[in-house]
Amino acid sequence: MPRPPHRGRRRTVRILVSIVAVLVLVLVGFLAWANTPMMGDRAAAIEVWTNPAVSITDEGDSVLLAPTGTPSGQGLVFIPGALVDPYAYLSKLAGAVEETGLTVVVTKPTLNLAFFDQRPLSTFTAHAPDVTSWYAGGHSLGGVRACQLASDPAVDGLILFGSYCANDLSGTDLRVLSIGGSDDGLSTPAKIDAARHLLPADATMVEIAGMNHAQFGDYGTQSGDNAPGISDDEARTKVTDALTAFLGSAG
């Protein structure tokens, strides 16, 4: 005997309501996950705030680090790794600000994920109008996004922290610095090497012995990473040395 039409409609409605409920739960779960970033080490951030050689300004959409001394005219728009608080990078980047006069704009990505942030580079370079030479850069997935932004005409170079490109920049004249860690469990040396052909032939490749993935920032341990073989202070010094040598060699 055929089922009455109204019973079929009720069943269809129940199925649709169930699907919508599941989708809502997934969306709520995703938003909760995306809005729970890995926070920065408070002591490392405070050390930068108290450094008289570095000025820090929260610009709302980003954090601006500027030298209190003579600026070099070089600037870096730096994109955090996935779910990493922007302030977690202040300590690792401040050394180059102090040593070279570099200006750094650390972005605050949409939903703490670089790929959701489609704002143009000019959104962030506008905070430092006196900079005459801009680099795009980032850590981990933030570096992948920086590779995409490197096509912007305003970009002269690319700086990667524990990262590699997914798009081909090998035919460009960009100045490129790629810093990796020998103990990085996520952007491993093998992965960086496998993507090396996507960078210009004269890219500067630096591998810091004993450094892991999370040490490119200061936000504690990260799932899938290896234990570090060097201290955070030594990692900071090595990163600063690499940045200083690279920026100082700009012609």
DRENLUMLO-46554 format. One record per atom (N, C-alpha, C): x, y, z; residue in one letter. Coordinates in steps of 0.1 Angstrom, whole numbers, plus 5000, padded with zeros to 4 digits. Example, Ala and Ser with C-alpha at 12.3 -4.5 7.8 and 13.67 -1.06 7.14 Angstrom:
513249435078A512349555078A513249675078A512849785071S513749895071S512950005079S
END
This chain:
500949885000M500050005000M500950125000M500750224991P501650344990P501550425003P502750485006R502850575018R502150705015R501350765024P500650895022P501750995019P501451095010P502451195006P502951275018P502051305027H502451395038H503551325047H503451195048R504551125056R505851135049R505851125036G507151135028G507751275030G506851375030R507351515031R507951535045R507251475055R507751495069R509151425070R509351315064R510651245064R511651325057R511351385046T512251465039T512651585047T511751655054V511951765062V512951725074V512651615080R513551565091R514951545086R515151485074I516451465069I517151595066I516451695060L517051825058L517451895070L516551885081V516851955094V518051885100V518151755098S519351685104S520651735097S520551745084I521751785076I522151925080I521152015081V521452155085V522052165099V521552085108A522052075122A523552035122A523851935114V525251885113V526151985108V525652055097L526452165091L526752275101L525752315108V525852415118V526852375129V526852255133L527752205143L529152205138L529352165125V530652165119V531252305118V530352405114L530752545113L531152595126L530352575137V530552625150V531952565155V532152435153G533352375157G534552435150G534452455137F535552515129F535852655135F534852735137L535052875141L535652875155L535252785164A535852775177A537352735176A537652635167W539052595165W539852705159W539352775149A540052885143A540353005152A539453025161N539653135171N540253095184N541052985183T541852945195T543252925191T543953045189P545353035184P546352985194P547452945190M548552905199M549153035203M549053065216M549453195221M551053205223M551453325222G552953355223G553453345237G554753325239D555353315252D555353465257D554753485269R554553615275R555953675278R556853605283A558153655287A558953705275A558853625264A559553665251A558953795246A557653805246A556953925241A557354055249A557254035263I557554145272I558954195270I559954105267E561354145265E561454235253E560654215242V560654305231V559954435234V558854435241W558154555245W559054645253W560054595261T560954675269T562254705262T562354665250N563654695242N563554835237N564454925242P564355065237P564755085222P565254975216A565654995202A564554955192A563454905198V562254865190V560954925195V560254985185S558955035188S557854945183S556854915191I555754825188I554454895188I553654885177T552354945176T551354845171T550254835178D549154745173D548354835164D548354795151E547554865141E546154815138E545754715147G544354665145G544454535136G544854555124D544954445114D546354385114D547254435122S548654395122S549354455134S550554405136V551454455146V552754515139V553054635142L554154705135L555354715145L556454655140L557754665147L558654765139L559054875145A559954965138A561155005147A562255035140P563455065148P563255205153P563755235165T563755365171T564955445166T565955375161G567055445155G566855475140G567855475132T567755505118T567155385110T566055405104P565455295096P566255265083P566255145079S567055115067S566355135054S564955155055G564155175043G563655035038G564054925044Q563554795041Q562454755050Q561454685045G560354645052G559954505049G559354435059L558854295058L557454285062L556554235053V555254205057V555254055060V555054015073F555253885078F553953815082F553653695076I552353635079I552553515088I551853505099P552053395109P551653265103P552153165110G551653025106G550253005111G549652895107A548252865110A548052855125A547052935130L546652935144L547752985153L548653055149V549753115158V549453265160V549453295172D549253435176D550353525170D550053635164P551053725157P552153765167P551753795180Y552753835190Y553753735193Y553553605189A554553495191A555753515183A555753605173Y556853625164Y557753745167Y557253825177L557953955180L559453935183L559653835192S561053815197S561953765186S561553675177K562353625167K562653735156K561753825154L561953925144L562554055149L562454075162A562954205167A564454215166A565254105166G566654115165G567054185152G566454145141A566754215128A566354355127A565254395134V564754525135V565854615142V566354565153E567454635161E568754635153E569154525147E570454515141E570554585127E569454585119T569454635106T568654755103T567754795112G566854905109G565654855101G565354725100L564254675092L562954715099L561954745092T560554765097T559754635094T559054585103V558254465102V556754485105V555954435096V554454435098V554054295099V553654255111V553154115114V551654115112V551154045102T549654055100T548853975110T547654005111K546653925119K545653865109K545953745104P545153675094P543753655098P542853665088T541453635090T541253495096T540553475107L540353345113L541653275117L542753355118N544053305122N544553205112N544153215100L544553125089L544853205076L546153195072A546553285061A545753275048A545253155045F544553135033F543153205032F542653235044F541353305045F541553455043F542753505044D543053645044D543453685030D542453745023Q542653785009Q542953935008Q543254005019R543554145018R544854165010R544954275002P546154294994P547254335003P548454324998L549654365005L549654515010L549054595001S548954735004S548254765018S547354675022T546654695035T547654705046T548754635045F549754635055F550954725053F551354745040T552454835037T552054975040T550755005040A550255145043A550655185057A550955095066H551355135080H552755185081H553555165070A554955215070A555255275057A554655395054P554855465041P556255505038P557155505047D558555555044D559355435039D558855315040V559655205035V559755205020V560955185015T561155195000T561355054994T561654955002S561854824996S561154715005S560154644999W559354555007W559654405004W559654325014Y559754185014Y558454125019Y557954015012A556853935018A557453815025A556953775036G557453665043G556453595052G556853485058G555953425067G556553285072G555853235082H556153105088H555152995084H555752885080S554852765077S553852805066S552552785069L551452815059L551452965056L551953045066G552053185063G553053215052G554153135052G555053145041G554553115028G553653005027V553052965015V552253085009V551553145018R550753265014R551653375010R552753395016A553653505012A554253474998A554453354995C554853324981C553853374971C552553364974Q551553414965Q551553564964Q551753624976L551853774976L553053834969L554053744967A555353794961A555153834947A554053804941S553753854927S553354004927S553054054938D552754204939D553954284934D553654384926P554754464920P555554534931P554954554943A555654634953A556754544960A556754414958V557554314965V558954304958V559954324965D561354304960D561954164964D561354104974G561953974979G561053894987G561453784991L560653684999L561553625010L560953615022I561653565033I560853455040I561353325040L560553215045L561153165058L560253135068F560653075080F560052935081F560852835080G560252695080G559152675071G559352715058S558252705048S558752685034S557852675025Y558252665011Y557052705002Y557352724989C556352774980C555552664974C554252694970A553452604962A553352654948A553652784946N553652844933N555052864928N555252874915D556552874908D557053024908D558153054915L558753184914L560153174908L560453064902S561853034897S562253134886S561253184879G561653274868G561653424872G561453454884T561453594889T562753644893T562953774895D564153834900D564053864914D563253804922L563053824936L564353784944L564653864954R565653814963R564953724974R565553614976V564853514984V565753454995V565253455007L565953395019L564953285024L565453165025S564653055031S565452995042S564853015054I565552965067I564752835071I565452725072G564852605077G565552555089G564952455096G565552395108G565852255105G566952205110S567352065107S566451965115S565852015126D564951935134D563451965132D563152035122D561752075119D560951945115D559951915122G559151795119G558051825110G557751945106L556651975098L557152025084L557752135084S558452175071S559852125071S559951995069T561151925071T562251965060T563551945063P564551975053P564251905039P563651785040A563351715027A562251785019A561251835026K560151905020K560652035014K561452105021I562052235016I562852215004I563652105004D564552074993D563752034981D562551964983A561751914972A561052034965A560852144972A560252264966A561252364962A562552334963R563652424960R563552484946R563152394936H563052434922H562052544919H561152574929L560152674927L560752814930L561952824936L562552944939L563652984929L563953114928P565053154919P566353074922P567153054912A568352974913A569353034924A569353174925D570253234935D569653254949D568553194952A567953204965A568953164976A568953234987T569753194998T569053095007T569652975008M569052875016M569952855029M569252865040V569952855053V569252745061V570052655067E569452545075E570152565089E569352585099I569852605113I569852475120I571052425124A571152295130A570452295144A569652195146G568952175159G567652255161G567352335151M566152425152M564952345147M563752355155N562552285150N561552385145N560352335142H559352425136H558852535145H558552505157A557952595166A558952705171A560252685169Q561152785174Q561352905164Q560652895153F560553015144F559653125151F558853085160G558153175169G558353135183G557553185192D557653155206D556253125211D555753005209Y554452965212Y554352825218Y555452775223G555452635229G555652525219G555152405222T555352295214T554152285203T554452215193Q553452195182Q553352045178Q552152005177S551851865173S552551825160S553251715160G553951675148G555351725146G555751815155D557151865155D558151775162D559351795160N560451725167N560851815179N561551745188A562051825200A563251905195A563452025200P564552105195P565852055200P566952085192G568252045196G569052165201G568452285200I569152405205I568152485214I568552585221S567752665230S567052765221S565952825227D565152935220D566053055218D566953085228D567853205226D568853185215D569353055214E570253025203E569553035189E568352985189A567552985176A567353135172A566953215182R566753365179R568053425173R569153395179T570453455175T570753405160T570553275158K570753225144K569853285134K568553305137V567653365128V568053515125V568353585136T568853725135T570053735126T571053645128D572253645120D571953625105D570953525102A570653495088A569953615082A569053675089L568353795084L569253915082L570153935091T571054045091T572054035079T572553915077A573453885065A572753905052A571553855051F570753865039F570354015036F569854085045L569354215043L570554315041L571654285047G572854365045G573554345032G573154235025S573754215012S572954265000S571854335004A570954384993A571754494986A571754484973G572454584965G571654704962G
END
